[in-house]
């Protein structure tokens, strides 16, 4: 099974935010993420790019 990773763009750099992403929901100016182990994070940001073939989700701060 190929798991997606979530990355966050902060300024001019990109950092790994979460591995093995299972769930993502955009709610106004925040994004809720949960991995396959149930760990959940909420960030102030928005979805920027989704690359399904690369299992890559890119978010950016707002």
OpenMM code with the backbone's topology and positions (N, CA, C; nanometers):
from openmm import Vec3, app, unit

residues = "UNK UNK UNK UNK UNK UNK UNK UNK UNK UNK UNK UNK UNK UNK UNK UNK UNK UNK UNK UNK UNK UNK UNK UNK UNK UNK UNK UNK UNK UNK UNK UNK UNK UNK UNK UNK UNK UNK UNK UNK UNK UNK UNK UNK UNK UNK UNK UNK UNK UNK UNK UNK UNK UNK UNK UNK UNK UNK UNK UNK UNK UNK".split()
positions = [
    Vec3(0.0847, -0.1173, 0.0000),
    Vec3(0.0000, 0.0000, 0.0000),
    Vec3(0.0897, 0.1243, 0.0000),
    Vec3(0.0541, 0.2215, -0.0809),
    Vec3(0.1285, 0.3467, -0.0889),
    Vec3(0.0557, 0.4531, -0.0075),
    Vec3(0.1244, 0.5080, 0.0888),
    Vec3(0.0650, 0.6111, 0.1736),
    Vec3(0.1105, 0.7485, 0.1282),
    Vec3(0.0198, 0.8437, 0.1388),
    Vec3(0.0520, 0.9815, 0.1019),
    Vec3(0.1183, 1.0538, 0.2180),
    Vec3(0.2014, 1.1505, 0.1830),
    Vec3(0.2640, 1.2383, 0.2812),
    Vec3(0.2123, 1.3794, 0.2588),
    Vec3(0.2001, 1.4552, 0.3668),
    Vec3(0.1560, 1.5943, 0.3590),
    Vec3(0.2750, 1.6851, 0.3876),
    Vec3(0.2883, 1.7876, 0.3058),
    Vec3(0.3964, 1.8857, 0.3190),
    Vec3(0.3351, 2.0238, 0.3370),
    Vec3(0.4028, 2.1079, 0.4142),
    Vec3(0.3564, 2.2431, 0.4389),
    Vec3(0.4591, 2.3420, 0.3862),
    Vec3(0.4121, 2.4355, 0.3058),
    Vec3(0.4983, 2.5429, 0.2564),
    Vec3(0.4890, 2.6590, 0.3545),
    Vec3(0.6045, 2.6965, 0.4081),
    Vec3(0.6172, 2.8111, 0.4988),
    Vec3(0.7190, 2.9051, 0.4378),
    Vec3(0.6710, 3.0187, 0.3899),
    Vec3(0.7621, 3.1118, 0.3240),
    Vec3(0.8178, 3.0502, 0.1986),
    Vec3(0.9496, 3.0328, 0.1942),
    Vec3(1.0129, 2.9759, 0.0755),
    Vec3(1.0624, 2.8331, 0.0972),
    Vec3(1.0217, 2.7707, 0.2077),
    Vec3(1.0658, 2.6334, 0.2311),
    Vec3(0.9470, 2.5391, 0.2491),
    Vec3(0.9740, 2.4125, 0.2273),
    Vec3(0.8711, 2.3090, 0.2371),
    Vec3(0.9143, 2.2084, 0.3426),
    Vec3(0.8228, 2.1725, 0.4326),
    Vec3(0.8576, 2.0764, 0.5373),
    Vec3(0.7546, 1.9647, 0.5430),
    Vec3(0.8023, 1.8473, 0.5792),
    Vec3(0.7136, 1.7325, 0.5954),
    Vec3(0.6252, 1.7571, 0.7166),
    Vec3(0.4961, 1.7495, 0.6964),
    Vec3(0.4009, 1.7752, 0.8034),
    Vec3(0.3476, 1.6452, 0.8630),
    Vec3(0.3156, 1.5494, 0.7764),
    Vec3(0.2604, 1.4231, 0.8243),
    Vec3(0.2866, 1.3125, 0.7229),
    Vec3(0.3258, 1.1962, 0.7730),
    Vec3(0.3429, 1.0785, 0.6890),
    Vec3(0.2193, 0.9898, 0.7017),
    Vec3(0.2003, 0.9029, 0.6069),
    Vec3(0.0904, 0.8057, 0.6082),
    Vec3(-0.0456, 0.8734, 0.6272),
    Vec3(-0.0690, 0.9767, 0.5499),
    Vec3(-0.1927, 1.0533, 0.5580),
    Vec3(-0.3116, 0.9668, 0.5186),
    Vec3(-0.4153, 0.9692, 0.6003),
    Vec3(-0.5351, 0.8898, 0.5757),
    Vec3(-0.6569, 0.9788, 0.5493),
    Vec3(-0.6590, 1.0988, 0.6090),
    Vec3(-0.7772, 1.1847, 0.6039),
    Vec3(-0.7345, 1.3307, 0.5989),
    Vec3(-0.8051, 1.4088, 0.5169),
    Vec3(-0.7793, 1.5518, 0.5083),
    Vec3(-0.9121, 1.6223, 0.4846),
    Vec3(-0.9366, 1.7295, 0.5615),
    Vec3(-1.0581, 1.8085, 0.5425),
    Vec3(-1.0233, 1.9566, 0.5531),
    Vec3(-1.0660, 2.0326, 0.4520),
    Vec3(-1.0501, 2.1784, 0.4520),
    Vec3(-1.1729, 2.2377, 0.5195),
    Vec3(-1.1517, 2.3223, 0.6195),
    Vec3(-1.2598, 2.3931, 0.6878),
    Vec3(-1.2226, 2.5402, 0.6954),
    Vec3(-1.2819, 2.6196, 0.6077),
    Vec3(-1.2518, 2.7629, 0.5985),
    Vec3(-1.1020, 2.7844, 0.5842),
    Vec3(-1.0368, 2.8433, 0.6846),
    Vec3(-0.8932, 2.8715, 0.6725),
    Vec3(-0.8068, 2.7733, 0.7499),
    Vec3(-0.8571, 2.6533, 0.7732),
    Vec3(-0.7767, 2.5523, 0.8411),
    Vec3(-0.7928, 2.4168, 0.7726),
    Vec3(-0.6958, 2.3317, 0.7955),
    Vec3(-0.6952, 2.1971, 0.7385),
    Vec3(-0.6781, 2.0980, 0.8531),
    Vec3(-0.7615, 1.9973, 0.8535),
    Vec3(-0.7538, 1.8903, 0.9530),
    Vec3(-0.6952, 1.7680, 0.8836),
    Vec3(-0.5909, 1.7105, 0.9432),
    Vec3(-0.5242, 1.5933, 0.8873),
    Vec3(-0.5213, 1.4823, 0.9911),
    Vec3(-0.5294, 1.3585, 0.9431),
    Vec3(-0.5182, 1.2434, 1.0343),
    Vec3(-0.4397, 1.1351, 0.9620),
    Vec3(-0.3481, 1.0718, 1.0335),
    Vec3(-0.2699, 0.9641, 0.9727),
    Vec3(-0.3351, 0.8286, 0.9983),
    Vec3(-0.2744, 0.7225, 0.9467),
    Vec3(-0.3336, 0.5886, 0.9583),
    Vec3(-0.3330, 0.5359, 1.1017),
    Vec3(-0.2590, 0.6023, 1.1910),
    Vec3(-0.2536, 0.5604, 1.3308),
    Vec3(-0.3500, 0.6399, 1.4185),
    Vec3(-0.4216, 0.7362, 1.3584),
    Vec3(-0.5191, 0.8147, 1.4320),
    Vec3(-0.4670, 0.9461, 1.4865),
    Vec3(-0.3379, 0.9763, 1.4669),
    Vec3(-0.2850, 1.1050, 1.5114),
    Vec3(-0.3447, 1.2145, 1.4247),
    Vec3(-0.3913, 1.3213, 1.4880),
    Vec3(-0.4580, 1.4289, 1.4157),
    Vec3(-0.3860, 1.5610, 1.4374),
    Vec3(-0.3797, 1.6411, 1.3316),
    Vec3(-0.3214, 1.7748, 1.3381),
    Vec3(-0.4180, 1.8705, 1.2698),
    Vec3(-0.4227, 1.9929, 1.3208),
    Vec3(-0.4987, 2.0997, 1.2577),
    Vec3(-0.4036, 2.2153, 1.2350),
    Vec3(-0.4024, 2.2663, 1.1130),
    Vec3(-0.3150, 2.3786, 1.0811),
    Vec3(-0.3965, 2.4909, 1.0189),
    Vec3(-0.3482, 2.6129, 1.0357),
    Vec3(-0.4061, 2.7275, 0.9665),
    Vec3(-0.3468, 2.7252, 0.8265),
    Vec3(-0.4258, 2.6954, 0.7278),
    Vec3(-0.3736, 2.6863, 0.5924),
    Vec3(-0.4795, 2.6418, 0.4953),
    Vec3(-0.4316, 2.6092, 0.3748),
    Vec3(-0.5218, 2.5630, 0.2701),
    Vec3(-0.4490, 2.4653, 0.1796),
    Vec3(-0.5261, 2.3840, 0.1128),
    Vec3(-0.4721, 2.2889, 0.0178),
    Vec3(-0.4202, 2.3640, -0.1042),
    Vec3(-0.2963, 2.3365, -0.1416),
    Vec3(-0.2380, 2.4011, -0.2585),
    Vec3(-0.2311, 2.3054, -0.3768),
    Vec3(-0.1790, 2.1851, -0.3537),
    Vec3(-0.1624, 2.0867, -0.4610),
    Vec3(-0.1882, 1.9460, -0.4084),
    Vec3(-0.2370, 1.8615, -0.4976),
    Vec3(-0.2586, 1.7211, -0.4671),
    Vec3(-0.2016, 1.6404, -0.5836),
    Vec3(-0.0988, 1.5598, -0.5557),
    Vec3(-0.0350, 1.4777, -0.6583),
    Vec3(-0.0635, 1.3307, -0.6253),
    Vec3(-0.1661, 1.2766, -0.6862),
    Vec3(-0.2069, 1.1405, -0.6538),
    Vec3(-0.1018, 1.0374, -0.6944),
    Vec3(-0.0415, 1.0528, -0.8107),
    Vec3(0.0568, 0.9543, -0.8561),
    Vec3(0.1843, 0.9549, -0.7712),
    Vec3(0.2124, 1.0678, -0.7054),
    Vec3(0.3315, 1.0788, -0.6205),
    Vec3(0.2977, 1.0633, -0.4725),
    Vec3(0.1696, 1.0386, -0.4406),
    Vec3(0.1220, 1.0286, -0.3013),
    Vec3(0.1682, 1.1483, -0.2209),
    Vec3(0.1405, 1.2678, -0.2728),
    Vec3(0.1926, 1.3914, -0.2154),
    Vec3(0.0816, 1.4967, -0.2056),
    Vec3(0.0638, 1.5512, -0.0865),
    Vec3(-0.0324, 1.6583, -0.0598),
    Vec3(0.0480, 1.7800, -0.0142),
    Vec3(0.0243, 1.8937, -0.0789),
    Vec3(0.0976, 2.0153, -0.0447),
    Vec3(-0.0011, 2.1195, 0.0078),
    Vec3(0.0288, 2.1699, 0.1271),
    Vec3(-0.0531, 2.2722, 0.1922),
    Vec3(0.0303, 2.3991, 0.2052),
    Vec3(-0.0377, 2.5128, 0.2204),
    Vec3(0.0340, 2.6363, 0.2461),
    Vec3(-0.0338, 2.7121, 0.3584),
    Vec3(0.0476, 2.7814, 0.4375),
    Vec3(-0.0053, 2.8623, 0.5479),
    Vec3(-0.0831, 2.9802, 0.4936),
    Vec3(-0.1835, 3.0225, 0.5702),
    Vec3(-0.2582, 3.1441, 0.5353),
    Vec3(-0.2431, 3.2466, 0.6459),
] * unit.nanometer
topology = app.Topology()
chain = topology.addChain("A")
for resn in residues:
    res = topology.addResidue(resn, chain)
    for name in ("N", "CA", "C"):
        topology.addAtom(name, app.Element.getBySymbol(name[0]), res)
